[in-house]
């Protein structure tokens, strides 16, 4: 099984931009990320290079520019990072995670019903 790369929060933002518009270029990513993060081209290219080195992105040369695509699906990366989050903050307990968020957030009746339906699907 291929190793799933670990990405930082900033790298995750770059991956989100890639997933949203792939294939894409560094210029396109800079335009997409600049408004929200005030990142310049050099910063975006640094993150792109890190993600390529980690195996999260792949690229092809197209004349003088590089075209980037995600090498890892969003769902795969999300699953891996979710596991790490649950391990780190909830000692690996999904029940503790759900209990924390249910207790910490106000939930509408509709949200409670959706959660019940999700749990019912998991009931053996």
KOLROTOR-797154 format. One line per field, with one value per atom (N, C-alpha, C, O, CB): x, y, z; residue number from 1; atom name. Coordinates in Angstrom, 1 decimal. Each point is the difference from the previous one (the first is absolute). Glycine has a CB too. Layout:
<rs>
u: c(X  ...)
v: c(Y  ...)
w: c(Z  ...)
n: c(NUM  ...)
atom: c(CA  ...)
</rs>
This chain:
<rs>
u: c(0.8  -0.8  0.9  0.9  -2.8  1.7  0.8  -0.2  -1.0  0.9  1.2  0.0  -0.8  0.1  2.2  -3.2  -0.8  0.8  0.4  -2.6  2.4  0.8  -0.7  -1.2  2.3  -0.3  -0.5  0.2  1.1  -0.5  -1.7  0.1  -0.4  -0.7  0.1  1.3  -0.3  -1.3  -0.6  3.1  -2.9  -1.3  0.1  -0.9  0.5  1.5  0.2  0.1  -0.6  1.8  -0.5  0.0  -1.4  -0.3  2.7  -3.2  -1.4  -0.8  -0.7  0.8  0.2  -0.7  0.4  -0.9  0.8  1.4  0.4  -0.6  -0.5  2.7  -2.3  -0.6  -1.5  -0.5  2.1  -2.3  -1.4  -0.1  -1.0  0.5  1.4  -0.1  0.3  -0.6  1.3  0.2  0.3  -1.2  -0.4  2.9  -3.1  -1.1  -1.2  -0.7  1.4  -0.8  -1.1  0.2  -1.0  0.6  1.6  0.2  1.0  0.6  -1.2  0.9  1.1  -0.5  -1.2  2.1  0.0  1.4  0.1  -0.8  1.4  0.5  0.2  1.5  0.8  -2.9  2.4  1.3  0.3  -0.9  0.9  1.3  0.4  -0.6  -0.4  2.6  -2.3  -0.7  -1.4  -0.5  2.1  -2.3  -1.4  -0.2  -0.9  0.4  1.4  -0.1  0.3  -0.6  1.3  0.3  0.3  -1.2  -0.3  2.7  -3.0  -1.2  -1.1  -0.7  1.2  -0.7  -1.1  0.3  -0.9  0.4  1.8  0.4  0.3  0.1  0.7  -0.4  0.4  -1.0  0.3  1.2  -2.7  -1.1  -0.2  -0.1  -0.9  0.9  -0.3  1.2  -0.2  -1.7  3.1  1.1  1.1  1.0  -1.5  0.4  1.0  1.4  1.0  -2.2  1.1  1.2  0.5  -0.9  0.3  1.8  0.6  0.4  -0.1  0.9  -0.3  0.4  1.1  -0.1  -0.6  1.7  1.1  -0.5  0.4  1.1  -2.5  -0.5  -0.8  0.2  -0.3  -0.7  -0.8  0.9  -0.2  -1.7  2.9  0.9  0.8  0.3  -0.1  0.1  0.7  -1.0  0.5  0.8  -2.5  -1.0  -0.2  -0.1  -1.1  1.2  -0.2  1.2  -0.2  -1.1  2.5  1.2  0.0  0.4  0.9  -1.7  -0.1  -1.0  0.3  0.3  -1.7  -1.1  0.5  -0.3  -1.5  2.5  0.6  1.0  0.0  -0.3  1.2  1.0  -0.7  0.6  1.0  -2.7  -0.7  -0.8  -0.5  0.4  -0.1  -0.8  -1.4  -0.8  2.4  -2.0  -1.5  -0.4  -1.1  1.3  0.8  -0.3  0.9  1.1  -1.8  0.2  0.8  -0.1  -0.8  0.4  1.3  0.1  0.4  0.6  -0.1  -0.8  0.4  0.5  -0.6  -1.0  2.6  0.5  -0.9  -0.3  2.7  -2.8  -0.7  0.6  -0.4  -1.8  3.2  0.7  0.9  0.8  -2.6  1.6  0.8  -0.6  0.6  0.3  -2.1  -0.7  -0.2  0.2  -1.3  0.8  -0.3  -1.5  -0.6  2.9  -2.9  -1.4  -0.1  0.6  -1.3  0.0  -0.1  -1.3  -1.1  2.7  -1.5  -1.2  0.2  1.2  -1.7  -0.6  0.2  0.3  -0.5  -1.2  2.6  0.4  -0.7  -0.1  2.4  -2.9  -0.8  -1.4  -0.1  2.3  -3.2  -1.4  -0.2  0.5  -1.2  -0.2  -0.4  -0.5  0.3  -0.9  -0.3  -0.5  1.0  0.0  -2.0  3.1  1.1  0.8  0.2  -0.1  0.2  0.8  -0.9  0.6  0.7  -2.5  -0.9  -0.2  0.1  -1.3  1.1  -0.1  1.2  0.0  -1.5  2.7  1.3  0.1  0.5  0.5  -1.3  0.2  -1.0  0.2  0.7  -2.1  -1.1  0.5  -0.2  -1.6  2.4  0.5  1.0  0.0  -0.4  1.3  1.1  -0.6  0.4  1.2  -2.6  -0.7  -0.7  0.1  -0.5  -0.3  -0.7  1.0  -0.2  -1.7  3.0  1.1  0.6  0.1  0.4  -0.2  0.7  -0.9  0.5  0.9  -2.6  -0.9  -1.0  -0.5  0.8  -0.6  -1.0  0.4  -0.8  -0.9  3.0  0.6  -0.5  -0.2  0.4  -0.5  -0.5  -1.5  -0.4  2.7  -3.0  -1.4  -0.9  -0.2  0.7  -1.2  -1.0  -1.1  -0.6  1.3  -1.1  -1.1  0.3  -0.9  0.3  1.8  0.4  -0.1  -0.4  1.9  -1.0  -0.1  -1.4  -0.3  2.3  -2.9  -1.4  -0.7  -0.7  0.6  0.4  -0.6  0.5  -0.8  0.7  1.4  0.5  -0.7  -0.5  2.7  -2.4  -0.6  -1.5  -0.6  2.3  -2.4  -1.4  -0.2  -0.9  0.5  1.3  -0.2  0.4  -0.5  1.0  0.5  0.5  -0.8  0.2  2.0  -3.0  -0.7  -1.5  -0.6  2.4  -2.5  -1.4  -0.4  0.5  -0.7  -0.8  -0.4  -1.5  -0.8  2.6  -2.2  -1.4  -0.6  0.7  -0.3  -1.7  -0.7  0.4  0.1  -2.0  2.0  0.4  1.4  0.2  -1.7  2.4  1.4  0.0  0.7  0.2  -1.7  -0.1  -0.5  0.5  -0.8  -0.7  -0.6  1.0  0.0  -2.3  3.0  1.1  1.0  0.5  -0.9  0.8  1.0  -0.5  0.7  0.2  -2.2  -0.6  -0.1  0.3  -1.7  1.1  0.0  1.3  0.2  -2.1  3.0  1.4  0.3  0.6  0.1  -1.0  0.3  -0.8  0.5  0.0  -1.8  -0.8  0.6  -0.1  -2.0  2.7  0.6  1.2  0.3  -1.0  1.3  1.2  -0.4  0.9  0.4  -2.5  -0.5  0.0  -0.6  -0.8  2.1  0.1  -1.4  -0.1  2.5)
v: c(-1.2  1.2  1.2  0.1  -1.3  2.2  1.2  0.8  0.1  -0.1  0.7  0.8  1.3  0.6  -1.5  1.2  1.2  1.2  -0.1  -1.3  2.4  1.1  0.8  0.2  0.0  0.3  0.9  1.4  0.4  -2.0  2.4  1.4  0.9  -0.3  -0.4  1.9  1.0  0.7  -0.2  0.6  0.5  0.7  0.9  0.1  -0.1  0.7  0.8  -0.9  0.4  1.3  -2.8  -0.9  -0.5  -0.2  -0.5  0.4  -0.4  1.0  -0.3  -1.0  2.6  1.1  -0.1  0.2  1.3  -1.8  -0.1  -1.2  0.0  1.1  -2.2  -1.2  0.2  -0.4  -1.0  2.1  0.4  0.7  -0.2  0.3  0.9  0.8  -0.9  0.1  1.9  -3.0  -0.9  -0.9  -0.1  0.1  -0.6  -0.8  0.7  -0.6  -0.7  2.6  0.8  0.3  0.2  0.8  -0.9  0.5  -0.8  0.6  1.6  -3.4  -0.8  -0.3  -0.3  -0.6  0.8  0.4  1.5  0.8  -2.8  2.4  1.4  0.3  -0.8  0.8  1.3  0.5  0.8  0.3  -0.2  0.2  0.8  1.4  0.5  -1.8  1.8  1.4  -0.1  0.9  -0.3  -1.7  -0.1  -0.2  0.5  -1.5  0.2  -0.2  1.2  0.3  -2.6  3.1  1.3  0.9  0.6  -0.8  0.3  0.8  -0.4  0.8  -0.3  -1.8  -0.6  0.2  0.3  -1.9  1.5  0.1  1.4  0.2  -2.6  3.3  1.3  0.8  0.6  -0.6  0.0  0.9  -0.4  0.8  -0.5  -1.6  -0.5  0.0  0.1  -1.4  1.0  -0.2  1.0  0.0  -2.4  3.3  1.0  -0.7  0.6  1.1  -2.8  -0.7  0.4  0.1  -2.0  2.2  0.3  -1.3  -1.1  3.3  -2.0  -1.1  -0.9  -1.2  2.6  -0.7  -0.8  -0.9  -1.2  3.1  -1.4  -0.8  -1.2  -1.1  3.1  -1.8  -1.0  -1.1  -1.2  2.8  -1.1  -1.0  -0.8  -1.2  2.8  -1.0  -0.8  -1.1  -1.1  3.2  -1.8  -1.0  -1.1  -1.1  2.8  -1.2  -1.0  -1.0  -1.2  2.9  -1.1  -0.9  -0.9  -1.2  3.0  -1.4  -0.9  -1.1  -1.2  3.1  -1.6  -1.0  -1.0  -1.1  2.8  -1.2  -0.9  -0.9  -1.2  2.9  -1.2  -0.8  -1.0  -1.1  3.0  -1.6  -0.9  -1.0  -1.0  2.8  -1.7  -0.9  0.3  -0.8  -0.8  2.8  0.4  0.6  -0.1  0.5  0.2  0.6  -0.7  -0.4  2.6  -2.2  -0.3  1.1  0.8  -3.3  2.5  1.1  -0.5  -1.1  2.7  -0.8  -0.2  1.3  1.1  -3.0  1.9  1.2  0.3  -0.9  0.4  1.8  0.4  1.3  1.1  -2.2  0.9  1.2  0.5  -0.8  1.4  0.7  0.5  -0.1  0.4  1.2  -2.1  -0.1  -1.5  -0.9  3.1  -2.3  -1.4  0.0  1.0  -1.3  -0.9  -0.2  -1.0  -1.1  1.7  -0.3  -0.8  -0.7  0.5  1.0  -2.7  -0.8  -0.7  -0.3  -0.1  0.2  -0.8  -1.4  -0.6  2.1  -2.0  -1.4  -0.9  -1.2  1.9  0.0  -0.6  0.6  1.2  -1.6  -0.5  0.5  0.7  -0.3  -1.6  2.9  0.7  -0.9  0.1  1.9  -3.0  -0.9  -0.8  -0.3  0.2  -0.3  -0.8  0.8  -0.4  -1.0  2.6  0.9  0.4  0.1  0.8  -0.6  0.3  -1.1  0.2  1.3  -2.7  -1.2  -0.1  -0.3  -0.9  1.3  -0.2  1.1  -0.3  -0.7  2.2  1.1  0.0  0.4  1.0  -1.9  -0.2  -1.0  0.2  0.4  -1.7  -1.0  0.6  -0.3  -1.5  2.5  0.7  0.9  0.1  -0.3  1.0  0.9  -0.7  0.4  1.2  -2.7  -0.8  -0.6  0.0  -0.5  0.0  -0.6  1.0  -0.2  -1.4  2.8  1.0  0.7  0.1  0.3  -0.1  0.8  -0.9  0.5  1.4  -3.1  -0.8  -1.4  -0.9  2.3  -1.6  -1.3  -1.1  -1.1  1.9  -0.5  -0.9  -0.4  -0.9  0.0  1.6  -0.3  0.8  1.2  -1.9  0.1  0.7  0.4  1.1  -2.4  0.5  0.3  1.3  0.8  -3.2  2.5  1.2  1.3  1.1  -2.5  1.2  1.1  0.5  1.2  -2.1  -0.1  0.4  0.6  1.0  -2.9  1.3  0.5  1.4  0.9  -3.2  2.6  1.4  1.0  1.0  -2.0  0.7  0.9  0.1  1.1  -1.6  -0.6  0.1  0.9  0.8  -3.1  2.1  0.8  1.5  0.9  -3.0  2.3  1.4  0.8  1.3  -2.2  0.3  0.8  -0.1  -0.9  0.5  1.5  0.0  -0.7  0.3  1.9  -3.1  -0.8  0.2  0.0  -1.7  1.9  0.1  -1.4  -1.0  3.1  -2.1  -1.3  -0.8  -1.2  2.2  -0.3  -0.6  -0.6  -1.1  2.7  -0.9  -0.5  -1.3  -0.9  3.2  -2.3  -1.1  -1.2  -1.1  2.6  -1.3  -1.1  -0.6  -1.2  2.3  -0.2  -0.5  -0.8  -1.0  3.0  -1.5  -0.8  -1.3  -1.0  3.1  -2.2  -1.2  -1.0  -1.2  2.4  -0.6  -0.9  -0.5  -1.2  2.5  -0.5  -0.5  -1.1  -1.0  3.3  -2.1  -1.1  -1.2  -1.1  2.9  -1.7  -1.1  -0.9  -1.2  2.5  -0.6  -0.7  -0.8  -1.1  2.9  -1.4  -0.7  -1.1  -0.8  2.9  -2.2  -1.0  -1.3  -0.2  1.9  -2.7  -1.4  -0.7  -1.1  1.0)
w: c(0.0  0.0  0.0  0.8  0.4  -2.1  -0.1  1.3  0.6  -3.1  2.9  1.2  -0.3  -1.1  1.8  0.2  -0.1  0.6  1.1  -0.9  -1.0  0.5  1.1  0.0  -2.3  3.2  1.1  -0.6  -0.5  2.4  -1.8  -0.5  1.1  0.9  -3.2  2.3  0.9  -0.3  -1.0  1.4  0.5  -0.2  -1.3  -0.8  3.3  -2.7  -1.2  -1.2  -1.1  2.5  -1.3  -1.2  -0.3  -1.2  1.8  0.4  -0.2  -0.9  -0.8  3.0  -1.9  -0.8  -1.4  -0.9  2.9  -2.3  -1.4  -0.6  -1.1  1.7  0.1  -0.5  -0.3  -1.0  2.3  -0.4  -0.3  -1.3  -0.8  3.3  -2.7  -1.3  -1.2  -1.0  2.3  -1.1  -1.1  -0.3  -1.2  1.8  0.4  -0.2  -0.6  -0.8  2.8  -1.7  -0.6  -1.4  -0.7  2.9  -2.7  -1.4  -0.8  -0.9  1.8  -0.5  -0.8  -1.4  -0.2  2.4  -3.1  0.0  0.2  -0.5  -0.9  2.1  0.3  -0.1  0.1  1.4  -1.5  0.0  1.2  0.8  -3.3  2.7  1.2  0.0  1.0  -0.9  -1.3  -0.2  0.4  0.7  -2.5  1.4  0.4  1.5  0.6  -2.9  2.8  1.5  0.8  1.0  -1.4  -0.1  0.7  -0.1  1.0  -1.6  -0.5  -0.1  0.9  0.6  -3.0  2.5  0.9  1.5  0.7  -2.5  2.1  1.4  0.5  1.3  -1.5  -0.6  0.3  0.8  1.1  -3.1  1.5  0.7  1.4  0.9  -3.1  2.5  1.3  0.9  1.3  -2.3  0.5  0.9  -0.2  0.7  -0.8  -0.9  -0.3  -0.3  0.3  1.1  -2.1  -0.4  -1.4  -0.9  2.4  -1.6  -1.3  -0.8  0.5  0.4  -2.1  -0.8  0.6  -0.1  -1.9  2.6  0.6  1.1  0.2  -0.7  1.3  1.1  -0.5  0.5  0.9  -2.4  -0.6  -0.6  0.1  -0.5  -0.3  -0.7  1.1  -0.3  -1.7  3.1  1.1  0.5  0.1  0.6  -0.5  0.4  -1.1  0.3  1.1  -2.7  -1.1  0.0  0.0  -1.3  1.5  0.0  1.1  -0.1  -1.0  2.3  1.1  -0.2  0.3  1.2  -2.1  -0.3  -1.1  0.1  0.6  -1.6  -1.1  0.7  -0.2  -1.6  2.6  0.7  1.0  0.2  -0.4  0.8  0.9  -0.8  0.6  1.1  -3.0  -0.8  0.0  -0.4  0.9  -0.1  0.0  -1.3  -0.4  2.8  -3.2  -1.3  -1.0  0.3  0.8  -2.3  -1.2  -1.0  0.1  0.3  -1.3  -1.0  -1.4  -0.1  2.0  -2.9  -1.3  -0.6  0.4  -0.8  -0.4  -0.6  -1.2  -0.8  1.6  -0.9  -1.2  -0.5  0.4  0.5  -1.8  -0.5  1.2  0.5  -2.2  2.0  1.1  1.4  1.0  -2.7  1.7  1.3  0.4  -0.8  0.4  1.7  0.5  0.4  0.5  0.4  -1.2  0.2  1.1  -0.1  -2.3  3.5  1.2  0.2  -0.4  1.4  -0.5  0.3  1.4  0.4  -2.9  3.2  1.3  -0.3  -0.9  2.0  -0.4  -0.1  1.0  0.0  -0.8  1.8  1.1  0.0  0.0  1.4  -1.3  0.0  1.3  1.1  -2.6  1.5  1.2  1.1  1.2  -2.6  1.0  1.0  0.7  1.2  -2.6  0.7  0.5  1.0  1.1  -3.2  1.7  0.9  1.2  1.2  -3.1  1.7  1.1  1.0  1.2  -2.7  1.0  0.9  0.9  1.2  -2.9  1.0  0.7  1.1  1.1  -3.2  1.8  0.9  1.1  1.2  -3.0  1.5  1.0  1.1  1.2  -2.9  1.2  0.9  1.0  1.2  -3.0  1.2  0.8  1.0  1.2  -3.1  1.5  0.9  1.2  1.1  -3.1  1.6  1.1  0.9  1.2  -2.8  1.1  0.8  1.0  1.2  -3.0  1.2  0.8  1.1  1.1  -3.1  1.6  0.9  0.8  1.0  -2.5  1.0  0.7  0.3  0.1  -1.3  1.3  0.3  -0.9  0.5  1.9  -3.6  -1.0  0.1  -0.7  0.8  0.8  0.2  -0.9  0.3  2.1  -3.3  -0.9  0.9  -0.2  -1.8  3.0  0.8  0.8  0.2  0.0  0.3  0.8  -0.9  0.4  1.1  -2.8  -1.0  -0.2  0.1  -1.2  0.8  -0.2  1.2  -0.1  -1.6  2.9  1.2  0.3  0.4  0.5  -1.2  0.2  -0.9  0.5  0.1  -1.8  -1.0  0.3  -0.2  -1.5  2.1  0.3  1.2  0.1  -1.1  2.0  1.3  -0.2  0.6  0.7  -2.2  -0.2  -1.0  0.0  0.5  -1.3  -1.0  0.2  0.5  -2.1  1.2  0.0  -1.3  -1.1  2.5  -1.3  -1.1  -0.3  1.0  -0.6  -1.6  -0.3  0.0  0.0  -1.4  1.4  0.0  -1.3  0.1  1.3  -2.5  -1.2  0.0  -0.5  -0.7  1.8  0.2  0.9  -0.3  -0.1  1.4  0.9  -0.7  0.1  1.9  -2.8  -0.8  -1.0  -0.2  0.5  -1.0  -0.9  0.7  -0.5  -0.9  2.6  0.8  0.4  -0.1  0.9  -0.4  0.3  -1.2  0.2  1.6  -2.9  -1.2  -0.4  -0.3  -0.5  1.0  -0.2  0.9  -0.4  -0.4  2.1  1.0  -0.2  0.2  1.4  -2.0  -0.3  -1.2  0.1  0.7  -1.7  -1.2  0.5  -0.6  -0.9  2.6  0.5  1.0  0.4  -0.7  0.7  1.0  -0.6  -1.1  2.3  -0.6  -0.6  0.1  -0.5  1.2)
n: c(1  1  1  1  1  2  2  2  2  2  3  3  3  3  3  4  4  4  4  4  5  5  5  5  5  6  6  6  6  6  7  7  7  7  7  8  8  8  8  8  9  9  9  9  9  10  10  10  10  10  11  11  11  11  11  12  12  12  12  12  13  13  13  13  13  14  14  14  14  14  15  15  15  15  15  16  16  16  16  16  17  17  17  17  17  18  18  18  18  18  19  19  19  19  19  20  20  20  20  20  21  21  21  21  21  22  22  22  22  22  23  23  23  23  23  24  24  24  24  24  25  25  25  25  25  26  26  26  26  26  27  27  27  27  27  28  28  28  28  28  29  29  29  29  29  30  30  30  30  30  31  31  31  31  31  32  32  32  32  32  33  33  33  33  33  34  34  34  34  34  35  35  35  35  35  36  36  36  36  36  37  37  37  37  37  38  38  38  38  38  39  39  39  39  39  40  40  40  40  40  41  41  41  41  41  42  42  42  42  42  43  43  43  43  43  44  44  44  44  44  45  45  45  45  45  46  46  46  46  46  47  47  47  47  47  48  48  48  48  48  49  49  49  49  49  50  50  50  50  50  51  51  51  51  51  52  52  52  52  52  53  53  53  53  53  54  54  54  54  54  55  55  55  55  55  56  56  56  56  56  57  57  57  57  57  58  58  58  58  58  59  59  59  59  59  60  60  60  60  60  61  61  61  61  61  62  62  62  62  62  63  63  63  63  63  64  64  64  64  64  65  65  65  65  65  66  66  66  66  66  67  67  67  67  67  68  68  68  68  68  69  69  69  69  69  70  70  70  70  70  71  71  71  71  71  72  72  72  72  72  73  73  73  73  73  74  74  74  74  74  75  75  75  75  75  76  76  76  76  76  77  77  77  77  77  78  78  78  78  78  79  79  79  79  79  80  80  80  80  80  81  81  81  81  81  82  82  82  82  82  83  83  83  83  83  84  84  84  84  84  85  85  85  85  85  86  86  86  86  86  87  87  87  87  87  88  88  88  88  88  89  89  89  89  89  90  90  90  90  90  91  91  91  91  91  92  92  92  92  92  93  93  93  93  93  94  94  94  94  94  95  95  95  95  95  96  96  96  96  96  97  97  97  97  97  98  98  98  98  98  99  99  99  99  99  100  100  100  100  100  101  101  101  101  101  102  102  102  102  102  103  103  103  103  103  104  104  104  104  104  105  105  105  105  105  106  106  106  106  106  107  107  107  107  107  108  108  108  108  108  109  109  109  109  109  110  110  110  110  110  111  111  111  111  111  112  112  112  112  112  113  113  113  113  113  114  114  114  114  114  115  115  115  115  115  116  116  116  116  116  117  117  117  117  117  118  118  118  118  118  119  119  119  119  119  120  120  120  120  120  121  121  121  121  121  122  122  122  122  122  123  123  123  123  123  124  124  124  124  124)
atom: c(N  CA  C  O  CB  N  CA  C  O  CB  N  CA  C  O  CB  N  CA  C  O  CB  N  CA  C  O  CB  N  CA  C  O  CB  N  CA  C  O  CB  N  CA  C  O  CB  N  CA  C  O  CB  N  CA  C  O  CB  N  CA  C  O  CB  N  CA  C  O  CB  N  CA  C  O  CB  N  CA  C  O  CB  N  CA  C  O  CB  N  CA  C  O  CB  N  CA  C  O  CB  N  CA  C  O  CB  N  CA  C  O  CB  N  CA  C  O  CB  N  CA  C  O  CB  N  CA  C  O  CB  N  CA  C  O  CB  N  CA  C  O  CB  N  CA  C  O  CB  N  CA  C  O  CB  N  CA  C  O  CB  N  CA  C  O  CB  N  CA  C  O  CB  N  CA  C  O  CB  N  CA  C  O  CB  N  CA  C  O  CB  N  CA  C  O  CB  N  CA  C  O  CB  N  CA  C  O  CB  N  CA  C  O  CB  N  CA  C  O  CB  N  CA  C  O  CB  N  CA  C  O  CB  N  CA  C  O  CB  N  CA  C  O  CB  N  CA  C  O  CB  N  CA  C  O  CB  N  CA  C  O  CB  N  CA  C  O  CB  N  CA  C  O  CB  N  CA  C  O  CB  N  CA  C  O  CB  N  CA  C  O  CB  N  CA  C  O  CB  N  CA  C  O  CB  N  CA  C  O  CB  N  CA  C  O  CB  N  CA  C  O  CB  N  CA  C  O  CB  N  CA  C  O  CB  N  CA  C  O  CB  N  CA  C  O  CB  N  CA  C  O  CB  N  CA  C  O  CB  N  CA  C  O  CB  N  CA  C  O  CB  N  CA  C  O  CB  N  CA  C  O  CB  N  CA  C  O  CB  N  CA  C  O  CB  N  CA  C  O  CB  N  CA  C  O  CB  N  CA  C  O  CB  N  CA  C  O  CB  N  CA  C  O  CB  N  CA  C  O  CB  N  CA  C  O  CB  N  CA  C  O  CB  N  CA  C  O  CB  N  CA  C  O  CB  N  CA  C  O  CB  N  CA  C  O  CB  N  CA  C  O  CB  N  CA  C  O  CB  N  CA  C  O  CB  N  CA  C  O  CB  N  CA  C  O  CB  N  CA  C  O  CB  N  CA  C  O  CB  N  CA  C  O  CB  N  CA  C  O  CB  N  CA  C  O  CB  N  CA  C  O  CB  N  CA  C  O  CB  N  CA  C  O  CB  N  CA  C  O  CB  N  CA  C  O  CB  N  CA  C  O  CB  N  CA  C  O  CB  N  CA  C  O  CB  N  CA  C  O  CB  N  CA  C  O  CB  N  CA  C  O  CB  N  CA  C  O  CB  N  CA  C  O  CB  N  CA  C  O  CB  N  CA  C  O  CB  N  CA  C  O  CB  N  CA  C  O  CB  N  CA  C  O  CB  N  CA  C  O  CB  N  CA  C  O  CB  N  CA  C  O  CB  N  CA  C  O  CB  N  CA  C  O  CB  N  CA  C  O  CB  N  CA  C  O  CB  N  CA  C  O  CB  N  CA  C  O  CB  N  CA  C  O  CB  N  CA  C  O  CB  N  CA  C  O  CB  N  CA  C  O  CB  N  CA  C  O  CB  N  CA  C  O  CB  N  CA  C  O  CB  N  CA  C  O  CB  N  CA  C  O  CB)
</rs>
